[in-house]
Amino acid sequence: MTTIVPELATFFEGNGGQYVGTVDADGTPSAGRGWGMRVLPGGSGVRLLVGHDAETIASLRSTGRVAVTVTDVMTYRSVQLKGRVVAMEPLTAADRAVH
Amino acid sequence: VTISLREIARCFDGMVPPVLVTCSAAGEPNITHLSQLYVLDDEHVAASNQFFGKTVANLDENPRACALVIDHEAVGAYAVHLEFEARKVDGAVFDELSGRVDAIAAMTGMSDVFRLRSADIYRVLDCERL
């Protein structure tokens, strides 16, 4: 398992654009937006807000396979994470403020 | 197609580079940025292929793709569902995209890095607002 190092955590939690790639059980990919990524303690995973996009959410629920790219919109430096969803939570008041 | 690409023409003006999501046969999604996504007609787009190692490999296994395009004025986003059809390494579409990529490279000081490998042609299956 990959651990997110502090330098990357700073990048992920910055002001970059966040993009979410998912796939459904039939192999159909979907693209969506993300917000407010936070790296979990120890760098073992991330928490990310996803847009109210039915296909992305359905794919996350069905296959759990996900790629997330964070891009610095000034330099276009991009870093991609790949992994699996381990939990989906309802939005909190703090999440709504980010979104 | 739910939304005509002509209705969202600003999304394809190059101001905000689109992202393209593909998927391997094993079900692993991959995201890449595009320099250009060019509308050919109501049912076809051409994507600039410059560095696409993983994307090309995925499309060889699974032709489905999805582009996320942004309307920078209205701050809206759209998902364009695609199916890969062909890879062009010459001809009118390739020349058009190559000219656009060269212009971006010149403006960003990336002329030594940017080089169009192919114009990848996709059929548009659907377009929806996110």
gemmi code that builds the backbone of each chain (N, CA, C; Angstrom):
import gemmi

chains = {
    "A": [
        ("MET", (0.841, -1.200, 0.000), (0.000, 0.000, 0.000), (0.876, 1.249, 0.000)),
        ("THR", (0.487, 2.231, -0.789), (1.235, 3.473, -0.883), (0.896, 4.396, 0.285)),
        ("THR", (1.909, 5.067, 0.786), (1.696, 6.079, 1.819), (1.953, 7.452, 1.209)),
        ("ILE", (1.045, 8.368, 1.457), (1.174, 9.715, 0.904), (2.138, 10.511, 1.779)),
        ("VAL", (3.241, 10.934, 1.171), (4.262, 11.665, 1.929), (3.787, 13.096, 2.168)),
        ("PRO", (4.346, 13.767, 3.196), (3.858, 15.105, 3.566), (3.886, 16.119, 2.412)),
        ("GLU", (4.934, 16.067, 1.572), (5.003, 17.031, 0.472), (3.804, 16.857, -0.464)),
        ("LEU", (3.424, 15.617, -0.732), (2.269, 15.366, -1.594), (0.966, 15.724, -0.878)),
        ("ALA", (0.933, 15.474, 0.424), (-0.267, 15.827, 1.184), (-0.532, 17.329, 1.087)),
        ("THR", (0.522, 18.111, 1.183), (0.368, 19.565, 1.060), (-0.181, 19.933, -0.306)),
        ("PHE", (0.331, 19.266, -1.322), (-0.150, 19.518, -2.685), (-1.619, 19.122, -2.823)),
        ("PHE", (-1.979, 17.955, -2.338), (-3.357, 17.479, -2.471), (-4.353, 18.380, -1.725)),
        ("GLU", (-3.906, 18.939, -0.613), (-4.807, 19.741, 0.215), (-4.760, 21.222, -0.151)),
        ("GLY", (-4.074, 21.551, -1.240), (-3.981, 22.934, -1.685), (-5.161, 23.345, -2.539)),
        ("ASN", (-4.905, 24.291, -3.411), (-5.993, 24.874, -4.198), (-6.121, 24.288, -5.604)),
        ("GLY", (-5.518, 23.134, -5.827), (-5.567, 22.558, -7.163), (-6.943, 22.068, -7.558)),
        ("GLY", (-7.136, 21.935, -8.868), (-8.361, 21.324, -9.363), (-8.353, 19.829, -9.069)),
        ("GLN", (-9.498, 19.294, -8.701), (-9.586, 17.874, -8.342), (-10.585, 17.188, -9.273)),
        ("TYR", (-10.129, 16.113, -9.887), (-10.931, 15.390, -10.879), (-11.029, 13.922, -10.474)),
        ("VAL", (-12.209, 13.358, -10.684), (-12.491, 12.005, -10.213), (-12.851, 11.124, -11.413)),
        ("GLY", (-12.141, 10.013, -11.556), (-12.449, 9.039, -12.593), (-12.950, 7.755, -11.963)),
        ("THR", (-14.069, 7.249, -12.470), (-14.652, 6.016, -11.928), (-15.019, 5.095, -13.081)),
        ("VAL", (-15.421, 3.892, -12.744), (-15.847, 2.935, -13.770), (-16.987, 2.106, -13.206)),
        ("ASP", (-17.983, 1.816, -14.042), (-19.085, 0.989, -13.565), (-18.799, -0.492, -13.833)),
        ("ALA", (-19.726, -1.333, -13.480), (-19.499, -2.776, -13.571), (-19.363, -3.259, -15.008)),
        ("ASP", (-19.838, -2.465, -15.970), (-19.724, -2.829, -17.382), (-18.464, -2.270, -18.032)),
        ("GLY", (-17.624, -1.599, -17.263), (-16.400, -1.037, -17.808), (-16.567, 0.333, -18.427)),
        ("THR", (-17.688, 0.994, -18.147), (-17.905, 2.334, -18.677), (-17.342, 3.366, -17.708)),
        ("PRO", (-16.363, 4.172, -18.171), (-15.778, 5.160, -17.275), (-16.636, 6.425, -17.174)),
        ("SER", (-16.503, 7.118, -16.055), (-17.154, 8.419, -15.866), (-16.132, 9.394, -15.303)),
        ("ALA", (-16.338, 10.660, -15.636), (-15.477, 11.730, -15.142), (-16.311, 12.675, -14.304)),
        ("GLY", (-15.759, 13.107, -13.188), (-16.465, 14.054, -12.335), (-15.485, 14.957, -11.619)),
        ("ARG", (-16.041, 15.875, -10.843), (-15.199, 16.808, -10.097), (-15.140, 16.429, -8.624)),
        ("GLY", (-14.063, 16.859, -7.978), (-13.937, 16.667, -6.547), (-13.570, 17.978, -5.881)),
        ("TRP", (-13.725, 17.993, -4.555), (-13.390, 19.182, -3.767), (-12.840, 18.747, -2.409)),
        ("GLY", (-12.088, 19.668, -1.813), (-11.771, 19.554, -0.391), (-11.053, 18.291, 0.031)),
        ("MET", (-10.112, 17.811, -0.786), (-9.405, 16.584, -0.411), (-8.621, 16.793, 0.890)),
        ("ARG", (-8.728, 15.814, 1.745), (-7.942, 15.801, 2.979), (-7.250, 14.450, 3.100)),
        ("VAL", (-5.961, 14.481, 3.395), (-5.182, 13.251, 3.561), (-5.392, 12.722, 4.981)),
        ("LEU", (-5.668, 11.432, 5.084), (-5.929, 10.829, 6.385), (-4.631, 10.734, 7.189)),
        ("PRO", (-4.749, 10.692, 8.508), (-3.550, 10.604, 9.350), (-2.677, 9.414, 8.939)),
        ("GLY", (-1.377, 9.679, 8.825), (-0.459, 8.630, 8.408), (-0.340, 8.489, 6.900)),
        ("GLY", (-1.150, 9.242, 6.174), (-1.058, 9.214, 4.711), (-1.573, 7.943, 4.079)),
        ("SER", (-2.441, 7.225, 4.777), (-2.903, 5.928, 4.260), (-4.069, 6.047, 3.291)),
        ("GLY", (-4.652, 7.220, 3.191), (-5.793, 7.400, 2.304), (-6.196, 8.856, 2.262)),
        ("VAL", (-7.277, 9.127, 1.563), (-7.768, 10.505, 1.471), (-9.282, 10.502, 1.687)),
        ("ARG", (-9.791, 11.665, 2.055), (-11.231, 11.906, 2.098), (-11.505, 13.008, 1.092)),
        ("LEU", (-12.502, 12.780, 0.252), (-12.743, 13.697, -0.860), (-14.247, 13.904, -1.023)),
        ("LEU", (-14.631, 15.139, -1.302), (-16.025, 15.431, -1.630), (-16.202, 15.259, -3.133)),
        ("VAL", (-17.263, 14.599, -3.535), (-17.526, 14.434, -4.966), (-18.808, 15.168, -5.330)),
        ("GLY", (-18.884, 15.553, -6.588), (-20.044, 16.298, -7.052), (-21.309, 15.457, -7.033)),
        ("HIS", (-22.446, 16.142, -7.112), (-23.739, 15.463, -7.113), (-23.982, 14.922, -8.521)),
        ("ASP", (-23.216, 13.876, -8.835), (-23.230, 13.298, -10.173), (-23.634, 11.836, -10.045)),
        ("ALA", (-24.793, 11.520, -10.579), (-25.376, 10.200, -10.351), (-24.476, 9.070, -10.836)),
        ("GLU", (-23.848, 9.254, -11.997), (-23.033, 8.159, -12.540), (-21.779, 7.919, -11.704)),
        ("THR", (-21.128, 9.005, -11.313), (-19.933, 8.853, -10.474), (-20.285, 8.168, -9.165)),
        ("ILE", (-21.351, 8.601, -8.543), (-21.730, 8.029, -7.247), (-22.132, 6.561, -7.412)),
        ("ALA", (-22.893, 6.264, -8.457), (-23.299, 4.869, -8.684), (-22.086, 3.986, -8.934)),
        ("SER", (-21.108, 4.489, -9.694), (-19.900, 3.690, -9.962), (-19.074, 3.494, -8.697)),
        ("LEU", (-18.980, 4.539, -7.889), (-18.241, 4.393, -6.629), (-18.881, 3.330, -5.752)),
        ("ARG", (-20.215, 3.288, -5.780), (-20.916, 2.285, -4.964), (-20.761, 0.875, -5.548)),
        ("SER", (-20.777, 0.773, -6.883), (-20.823, -0.565, -7.481), (-19.454, -1.216, -7.586)),
        ("THR", (-18.448, -0.483, -8.057), (-17.121, -1.099, -8.215), (-16.119, -0.576, -7.195)),
        ("GLY", (-16.305, 0.658, -6.750), (-15.374, 1.247, -5.793), (-14.037, 1.627, -6.381)),
        ("ARG", (-13.834, 1.378, -7.667), (-12.537, 1.706, -8.294), (-12.506, 3.197, -8.612)),
        ("VAL", (-11.420, 3.860, -8.261), (-11.387, 5.307, -8.441), (-9.963, 5.786, -8.733)),
        ("ALA", (-9.888, 6.798, -9.586), (-8.655, 7.551, -9.814), (-8.974, 9.004, -9.515)),
        ("VAL", (-8.068, 9.678, -8.862), (-8.248, 11.101, -8.553), (-6.987, 11.836, -8.989)),
        ("THR", (-7.174, 12.867, -9.779), (-6.051, 13.697, -10.187), (-6.202, 15.085, -9.595)),
        ("VAL", (-5.129, 15.581, -9.018), (-5.091, 16.958, -8.517), (-4.124, 17.736, -9.401)),
        ("THR", (-4.588, 18.889, -9.867), (-3.804, 19.675, -10.825), (-3.652, 21.108, -10.337)),
        ("ASP", (-2.409, 21.568, -10.287), (-2.146, 22.981, -10.032), (-2.523, 23.736, -11.299)),
        ("VAL", (-3.537, 24.583, -11.222), (-4.071, 25.197, -12.434), (-3.141, 26.269, -13.007)),
        ("MET", (-2.105, 26.651, -12.257), (-1.153, 27.620, -12.781), (-0.020, 26.939, -13.553)),
        ("THR", (0.438, 25.818, -13.038), (1.591, 25.142, -13.653), (1.201, 23.856, -14.389)),
        ("TYR", (0.002, 23.375, -14.111), (-0.491, 22.094, -14.630), (0.312, 20.901, -14.132)),
        ("ARG", (1.064, 21.106, -13.059), (1.615, 19.931, -12.380), (0.425, 19.094, -11.891)),
        ("SER", (0.430, 17.817, -12.208), (-0.677, 16.944, -11.826), (-0.149, 15.690, -11.150)),
        ("VAL", (-0.870, 15.248, -10.146), (-0.544, 13.992, -9.475), (-1.820, 13.164, -9.394)),
        ("GLN", (-1.707, 11.897, -9.745), (-2.873, 11.020, -9.764), (-2.765, 9.946, -8.682)),
        ("LEU", (-3.858, 9.762, -7.995), (-3.991, 8.666, -7.035), (-4.932, 7.622, -7.617)),
        ("LYS", (-4.662, 6.359, -7.327), (-5.587, 5.299, -7.722), (-5.859, 4.419, -6.511)),
        ("GLY", (-7.099, 4.017, -6.362), (-7.411, 3.185, -5.210), (-8.850, 2.734, -5.222)),
        ("ARG", (-9.332, 2.425, -4.051), (-10.700, 1.928, -3.879), (-11.400, 2.706, -2.772)),
        ("VAL", (-12.677, 2.878, -2.958), (-13.477, 3.531, -1.926), (-13.641, 2.560, -0.758)),
        ("VAL", (-13.417, 3.071, 0.435), (-13.628, 2.213, 1.611), (-14.877, 2.635, 2.385)),
        ("ALA", (-15.351, 3.864, 2.173), (-16.569, 4.308, 2.858), (-17.121, 5.527, 2.143)),
        ("MET", (-18.430, 5.686, 2.192), (-19.077, 6.894, 1.688), (-19.944, 7.447, 2.815)),
        ("GLU", (-19.763, 8.745, 3.077), (-20.430, 9.373, 4.217), (-21.301, 10.519, 3.736)),
        ("PRO", (-22.370, 10.822, 4.475), (-23.144, 12.019, 4.151), (-22.327, 13.281, 4.418)),
        ("LEU", (-22.673, 14.342, 3.711), (-21.969, 15.605, 3.902), (-22.214, 16.157, 5.304)),
        ("THR", (-21.161, 16.754, 5.857), (-21.298, 17.472, 7.121), (-21.486, 18.954, 6.816)),
        ("ALA", (-21.792, 19.722, 7.838), (-21.911, 21.180, 7.656), (-20.595, 21.764, 7.172)),
        ("ALA", (-19.475, 21.245, 7.705), (-18.161, 21.728, 7.273), (-17.909, 21.386, 5.806)),
        ("ASP", (-18.355, 20.210, 5.383), (-18.202, 19.832, 3.982), (-18.973, 20.817, 3.085)),
        ("ARG", (-20.179, 21.151, 3.492), (-21.006, 22.045, 2.669), (-20.346, 23.405, 2.538)),
        ("ALA", (-19.613, 23.827, 3.548), (-18.918, 25.112, 3.479), (-17.804, 25.048, 2.437)),
        ("VAL", (-17.126, 23.893, 2.330), (-16.055, 23.718, 1.334), (-16.643, 23.717, -0.059)),
        ("HIS", (-17.725, 22.969, -0.206), (-18.322, 22.817, -1.526), (-18.952, 24.142, -1.971)),
    ],
    "B": [
        ("VAL", (-27.846, 12.106, -27.900), (-27.009, 13.019, -27.127), (-27.908, 14.017, -26.412)),
        ("THR", (-27.813, 14.048, -25.092), (-28.705, 14.896, -24.298), (-28.469, 16.370, -24.566)),
        ("ILE", (-27.210, 16.778, -24.603), (-26.855, 18.180, -24.855), (-25.994, 18.220, -26.108)),
        ("SER", (-26.350, 19.093, -27.053), (-25.539, 19.246, -28.257), (-24.211, 19.920, -27.908)),
        ("LEU", (-23.128, 19.440, -28.503), (-21.826, 20.049, -28.240), (-21.789, 21.497, -28.717)),
        ("ARG", (-22.612, 21.815, -29.699), (-22.655, 23.207, -30.176), (-23.185, 24.154, -29.097)),
        ("GLU", (-24.034, 23.636, -28.206), (-24.603, 24.462, -27.138), (-23.546, 24.834, -26.102)),
        ("ILE", (-22.484, 24.055, -26.030), (-21.455, 24.282, -25.009), (-20.100, 24.506, -25.675)),
        ("ALA", (-20.114, 25.254, -26.766), (-18.900, 25.454, -27.577), (-17.751, 26.052, -26.761)),
        ("ARG", (-18.079, 26.881, -25.754), (-17.007, 27.487, -24.948), (-16.159, 26.438, -24.237)),
        ("CYS", (-16.752, 25.289, -23.978), (-16.007, 24.231, -23.267), (-14.844, 23.688, -24.097)),
        ("PHE", (-14.863, 23.987, -25.384), (-13.862, 23.403, -26.278), (-12.908, 24.456, -26.841)),
        ("ASP", (-12.876, 25.638, -26.195), (-12.039, 26.711, -26.741), (-10.608, 26.659, -26.225)),
        ("GLY", (-10.292, 25.684, -25.388), (-8.915, 25.515, -24.923), (-8.560, 26.311, -23.687)),
        ("MET", (-9.493, 27.104, -23.171), (-9.180, 27.915, -21.986), (-8.943, 27.029, -20.755)),
        ("VAL", (-9.779, 26.020, -20.606), (-9.601, 25.068, -19.499), (-9.373, 23.687, -20.115)),
        ("PRO", (-8.167, 23.133, -19.970), (-7.912, 21.825, -20.577), (-8.859, 20.757, -20.018)),
        ("PRO", (-9.509, 19.991, -20.878), (-10.390, 18.923, -20.401), (-9.583, 17.785, -19.787)),
        ("VAL", (-10.265, 16.927, -19.058), (-9.641, 15.673, -18.630), (-10.373, 14.531, -19.314)),
        ("LEU", (-9.640, 13.447, -19.519), (-10.196, 12.263, -20.170), (-10.001, 11.061, -19.252)),
        ("VAL", (-11.089, 10.349, -19.003), (-11.030, 9.148, -18.174), (-11.202, 7.932, -19.078)),
        ("THR", (-10.286, 6.996, -18.962), (-10.387, 5.708, -19.663), (-10.299, 4.604, -18.611)),
        ("CYS", (-10.444, 3.386, -19.062), (-10.441, 2.276, -18.103), (-9.797, 1.043, -18.731)),
        ("SER", (-8.962, 0.370, -17.972), (-8.328, -0.863, -18.468), (-9.335, -2.008, -18.472)),
        ("ALA", (-8.946, -3.094, -19.127), (-9.808, -4.284, -19.127), (-9.983, -4.827, -17.716)),
        ("ALA", (-9.002, -4.562, -16.859), (-9.083, -5.038, -15.481), (-9.929, -4.131, -14.601)),
        ("GLY", (-10.446, -3.031, -15.185), (-11.354, -2.167, -14.435), (-10.695, -1.057, -13.660)),
        ("GLU", (-9.472, -0.680, -14.046), (-8.800, 0.414, -13.347), (-8.938, 1.709, -14.145)),
        ("PRO", (-9.608, 2.718, -13.583), (-9.741, 3.988, -14.310), (-8.429, 4.764, -14.332)),
        ("ASN", (-8.278, 5.611, -15.342), (-7.099, 6.459, -15.483), (-7.538, 7.826, -15.996)),
        ("ILE", (-6.911, 8.864, -15.459), (-7.257, 10.238, -15.836), (-6.056, 10.887, -16.502)),
        ("THR", (-6.296, 11.610, -17.582), (-5.232, 12.407, -18.185), (-5.802, 13.734, -18.648)),
        ("HIS", (-4.947, 14.751, -18.702), (-5.363, 16.042, -19.254), (-5.176, 16.037, -20.765)),
        ("LEU", (-6.061, 16.747, -21.442), (-5.948, 16.947, -22.885), (-5.563, 18.393, -23.153)),
        ("SER", (-4.680, 18.597, -24.122), (-4.443, 19.983, -24.556), (-5.631, 20.506, -25.346)),
        ("GLN", (-6.189, 19.630, -26.152), (-7.284, 20.042, -27.024), (-8.311, 18.934, -27.164)),
        ("LEU", (-9.579, 19.314, -27.083), (-10.675, 18.434, -27.485), (-11.466, 19.244, -28.510)),
        ("TYR", (-11.437, 18.765, -29.723), (-11.899, 19.551, -30.865), (-13.182, 18.925, -31.417)),
        ("VAL", (-14.223, 19.745, -31.572), (-15.502, 19.237, -32.066), (-15.449, 19.139, -33.586)),
        ("LEU", (-15.643, 17.922, -34.086), (-15.647, 17.717, -35.536), (-17.041, 17.907, -36.105)),
        ("ASP", (-18.041, 17.339, -35.440), (-19.440, 17.514, -35.808), (-20.277, 17.149, -34.587)),
        ("ASP", (-21.588, 17.074, -34.748), (-22.445, 16.832, -33.587), (-22.160, 15.503, -32.896)),
        ("GLU", (-21.546, 14.593, -33.605), (-21.370, 13.250, -33.047), (-19.924, 12.797, -32.949)),
        ("HIS", (-18.987, 13.689, -33.239), (-17.577, 13.285, -33.186), (-16.691, 14.406, -32.633)),
        ("VAL", (-15.692, 13.995, -31.846), (-14.666, 14.919, -31.379), (-13.301, 14.297, -31.666)),
        ("ALA", (-12.292, 15.166, -31.688), (-10.909, 14.703, -31.842), (-10.113, 15.179, -30.634)),
        ("ALA", (-9.357, 14.272, -30.038), (-8.532, 14.607, -28.878), (-7.070, 14.608, -29.273)),
        ("SER", (-6.329, 15.586, -28.756), (-4.892, 15.627, -29.025), (-4.202, 14.576, -28.174)),
        ("ASN", (-3.451, 13.723, -28.827), (-2.703, 12.682, -28.132), (-1.229, 13.061, -28.174)),
        ("GLN", (-0.689, 13.449, -26.996), (0.705, 13.850, -26.923), (1.552, 12.878, -26.104)),
        ("PHE", (1.005, 12.423, -24.987), (1.833, 11.627, -24.074), (1.136, 10.359, -23.609)),
        ("PHE", (0.102, 9.917, -24.289), (-0.896, 9.041, -23.699), (-0.514, 7.577, -23.597)),
        ("GLY", (0.514, 7.236, -22.863), (0.872, 5.825, -22.736), (-0.247, 4.983, -22.169)),
        ("LYS", (-0.736, 5.356, -20.993), (-1.771, 4.572, -20.328), (-3.103, 4.682, -21.060)),
        ("THR", (-3.414, 5.872, -21.548), (-4.694, 6.056, -22.241), (-4.762, 5.197, -23.500)),
        ("VAL", (-3.698, 5.198, -24.281), (-3.670, 4.383, -25.505), (-3.814, 2.912, -25.154)),
        ("ALA", (-3.108, 2.480, -24.131), (-3.198, 1.070, -23.721), (-4.621, 0.727, -23.297)),
        ("ASN", (-5.245, 1.624, -22.538), (-6.625, 1.360, -22.104), (-7.582, 1.311, -23.288)),
        ("LEU", (-7.436, 2.245, -24.223), (-8.358, 2.284, -25.364), (-8.211, 1.048, -26.246)),
        ("ASP", (-7.011, 0.473, -26.264), (-6.825, -0.774, -27.013), (-7.642, -1.909, -26.389)),
        ("GLU", (-7.851, -1.811, -25.080), (-8.589, -2.864, -24.367), (-10.074, -2.547, -24.228)),
        ("ASN", (-10.389, -1.247, -24.117), (-11.754, -0.812, -23.815), (-11.959, 0.547, -24.484)),
        ("PRO", (-12.780, 0.619, -25.522), (-12.893, 1.869, -26.291), (-13.710, 2.967, -25.624)),
        ("ARG", (-14.340, 2.665, -24.505), (-15.170, 3.687, -23.858), (-14.295, 4.692, -23.104)),
        ("ALA", (-14.718, 5.960, -23.120), (-14.000, 7.030, -22.430), (-15.010, 8.079, -21.999)),
        ("CYS", (-14.586, 8.959, -21.123), (-15.468, 10.052, -20.693), (-14.605, 11.295, -20.497)),
        ("ALA", (-14.983, 12.381, -21.160), (-14.260, 13.644, -21.015), (-15.049, 14.576, -20.095)),
        ("LEU", (-14.328, 15.274, -19.239), (-14.919, 16.318, -18.400), (-14.488, 17.647, -18.990)),
        ("VAL", (-15.467, 18.452, -19.401), (-15.150, 19.751, -19.999), (-15.788, 20.842, -19.151)),
        ("ILE", (-15.122, 22.001, -19.122), (-15.529, 23.091, -18.235), (-15.892, 24.321, -19.060)),
        ("ASP", (-17.034, 24.912, -18.740), (-17.404, 26.220, -19.292), (-16.829, 27.266, -18.347)),
        ("HIS", (-15.755, 27.931, -18.769), (-15.020, 28.822, -17.863), (-15.784, 30.099, -17.561)),
        ("GLU", (-16.757, 30.455, -18.369), (-17.535, 31.672, -18.089), (-18.722, 31.360, -17.179)),
        ("ALA", (-19.428, 30.297, -17.488), (-20.587, 29.933, -16.677), (-20.213, 29.042, -15.502)),
        ("VAL", (-18.934, 28.628, -15.447), (-18.425, 27.752, -14.397), (-19.271, 26.472, -14.294)),
        ("GLY", (-19.648, 25.969, -15.444), (-20.382, 24.707, -15.487), (-19.478, 23.601, -15.985)),
        ("ALA", (-19.800, 22.383, -15.637), (-19.018, 21.226, -16.090), (-19.943, 20.233, -16.771)),
        ("TYR", (-19.396, 19.547, -17.757), (-20.171, 18.574, -18.527), (-19.356, 17.296, -18.680)),
        ("ALA", (-20.046, 16.176, -18.638), (-19.427, 14.888, -18.914), (-19.824, 14.481, -20.330)),
        ("VAL", (-18.814, 14.235, -21.161), (-19.053, 13.824, -22.548), (-18.633, 12.358, -22.662)),
        ("HIS", (-19.606, 11.494, -22.840), (-19.333, 10.057, -22.928), (-18.963, 9.707, -24.364)),
        ("LEU", (-17.871, 8.958, -24.500), (-17.243, 8.770, -25.805), (-16.942, 7.303, -26.079)),
        ("GLU", (-16.818, 7.009, -27.373), (-16.284, 5.709, -27.787), (-15.197, 5.955, -28.822)),
        ("PHE", (-14.019, 5.420, -28.538), (-12.880, 5.612, -29.437), (-13.136, 4.936, -30.783)),
        ("GLU", (-12.830, 5.678, -31.866), (-13.055, 5.112, -33.203), (-11.786, 4.954, -34.019)),
        ("ALA", (-10.898, 5.955, -33.991), (-9.753, 5.898, -34.907), (-8.630, 6.801, -34.413)),
        ("ARG", (-7.424, 6.500, -34.872), (-6.242, 7.294, -34.538), (-5.648, 7.805, -35.843)),
        ("LYS", (-5.589, 9.127, -35.981), (-5.097, 9.744, -37.214), (-3.710, 10.334, -36.973)),
        ("VAL", (-2.763, 9.984, -37.824), (-1.411, 10.524, -37.686), (-1.063, 11.461, -38.846)),
        ("ASP", (-2.031, 11.738, -39.677), (-1.870, 12.742, -40.737), (-3.263, 13.142, -41.216)),
        ("GLY", (-3.303, 14.050, -42.170), (-4.595, 14.476, -42.700), (-5.075, 15.767, -42.062)),
        ("ALA", (-6.249, 16.225, -42.488), (-6.749, 17.547, -42.117), (-6.986, 17.692, -40.613)),
        ("VAL", (-7.573, 16.688, -40.007), (-7.852, 16.791, -38.565), (-6.551, 16.804, -37.778)),
        ("PHE", (-5.623, 15.943, -38.145), (-4.317, 15.933, -37.474), (-3.638, 17.286, -37.630)),
        ("ASP", (-3.657, 17.845, -38.827), (-2.986, 19.133, -39.064), (-3.636, 20.239, -38.243)),
        ("GLU", (-4.971, 20.230, -38.140), (-5.666, 21.247, -37.357), (-5.259, 21.164, -35.886)),
        ("LEU", (-5.304, 19.963, -35.348), (-4.942, 19.795, -33.932), (-3.462, 20.098, -33.706)),
        ("SER", (-2.626, 19.700, -34.639), (-1.193, 19.946, -34.498), (-0.911, 21.443, -34.437)),
        ("GLY", (-1.598, 22.204, -35.274), (-1.432, 23.652, -35.250), (-1.853, 24.252, -33.911)),
        ("ARG", (-2.962, 23.752, -33.364), (-3.426, 24.249, -32.064), (-2.443, 23.891, -30.947)),
        ("VAL", (-1.938, 22.664, -30.959), (-0.988, 22.244, -29.942), (0.311, 23.040, -30.063)),
        ("ASP", (0.763, 23.263, -31.284), (1.991, 24.057, -31.480), (1.814, 25.475, -30.942)),
        ("ALA", (0.621, 26.048, -31.131), (0.367, 27.404, -30.651), (0.420, 27.447, -29.122)),
        ("ILE", (-0.187, 26.439, -28.476), (-0.142, 26.369, -27.009), (1.298, 26.197, -26.546)),
        ("ALA", (2.049, 25.343, -27.228), (3.441, 25.108, -26.849), (4.258, 26.387, -26.951)),
        ("ALA", (4.027, 27.143, -28.002), (4.783, 28.386, -28.182), (4.444, 29.391, -27.082)),
        ("MET", (3.171, 29.445, -26.692), (2.746, 30.416, -25.672), (3.234, 30.039, -24.284)),
        ("THR", (3.470, 28.759, -24.069), (3.841, 28.291, -22.731), (5.310, 27.885, -22.630)),
        ("GLY", (6.072, 28.120, -23.695), (7.486, 27.773, -23.662), (7.742, 26.280, -23.644)),
        ("MET", (6.823, 25.512, -24.210), (6.935, 24.052, -24.162), (7.158, 23.438, -25.540)),
        ("SER", (7.715, 24.217, -26.463), (7.855, 23.722, -27.836), (8.752, 22.494, -27.928)),
        ("ASP", (9.705, 22.375, -26.983), (10.586, 21.210, -27.015), (9.919, 19.963, -26.443)),
        ("VAL", (8.772, 20.159, -25.777), (8.107, 19.042, -25.085), (6.847, 18.607, -25.814)),
        ("PHE", (6.052, 19.601, -26.249), (4.770, 19.290, -26.876), (4.976, 18.838, -28.319)),
        ("ARG", (4.445, 17.683, -28.618), (4.429, 17.231, -30.009), (3.230, 16.316, -30.169)),
        ("LEU", (2.402, 16.615, -31.163), (1.205, 15.802, -31.359), (1.592, 14.451, -31.942)),
        ("ARG", (1.203, 13.399, -31.255), (1.460, 12.049, -31.758), (0.339, 11.600, -32.691)),
        ("SER", (-0.895, 11.937, -32.308), (-2.027, 11.540, -33.148), (-3.243, 12.377, -32.777)),
        ("ALA", (-4.190, 12.421, -33.697), (-5.519, 12.970, -33.422), (-6.430, 11.762, -33.230)),
        ("ASP", (-6.927, 11.619, -32.017), (-7.759, 10.458, -31.692), (-9.231, 10.821, -31.874)),
        ("ILE", (-9.916, 10.067, -32.695), (-11.304, 10.366, -33.049), (-12.244, 9.524, -32.188)),
        ("TYR", (-13.215, 10.207, -31.592), (-14.201, 9.534, -30.741), (-15.611, 9.849, -31.237)),
        ("ARG", (-16.492, 8.874, -31.126), (-17.917, 9.093, -31.337), (-18.539, 9.534, -30.018)),
        ("VAL", (-19.376, 10.550, -30.082), (-20.040, 11.070, -28.882), (-21.300, 10.243, -28.622)),
        ("LEU", (-21.364, 9.646, -27.442), (-22.518, 8.830, -27.075), (-23.545, 9.627, -26.294)),
        ("ASP", (-23.067, 10.560, -25.473), (-23.971, 11.351, -24.647), (-23.194, 12.528, -24.071)),
        ("CYS", (-23.928, 13.555, -23.695), (-23.319, 14.705, -23.023), (-24.298, 15.180, -21.972)),
        ("GLU", (-23.819, 15.310, -20.743), (-24.713, 15.712, -19.656), (-24.050, 16.770, -18.789)),
        ("ARG", (-24.864, 17.636, -18.251), (-24.351, 18.636, -17.316), (-24.157, 17.989, -15.955)),
        ("LEU", (-23.047, 18.312, -15.303), (-22.773, 17.772, -13.966), (-23.239, 18.752, -12.901)),
    ],
}
model = gemmi.Model(1)
for chain_id, residues in chains.items():
    chain = gemmi.Chain(chain_id)
    for i, (resn, *xyz) in enumerate(residues, 1):
        res = gemmi.Residue()
        res.name, res.seqid = resn, gemmi.SeqId(i, " ")
        for name, pos in zip(("N", "CA", "C"), xyz):
            atom = gemmi.Atom()
            atom.name, atom.element = name, gemmi.Element(name[0])
            atom.pos, atom.b_iso = gemmi.Position(*pos), 0.0
            res.add_atom(atom)
        chain.add_residue(res)
    model.add_chain(chain)
structure = gemmi.Structure()
structure.add_model(model)
structure.setup_entities()
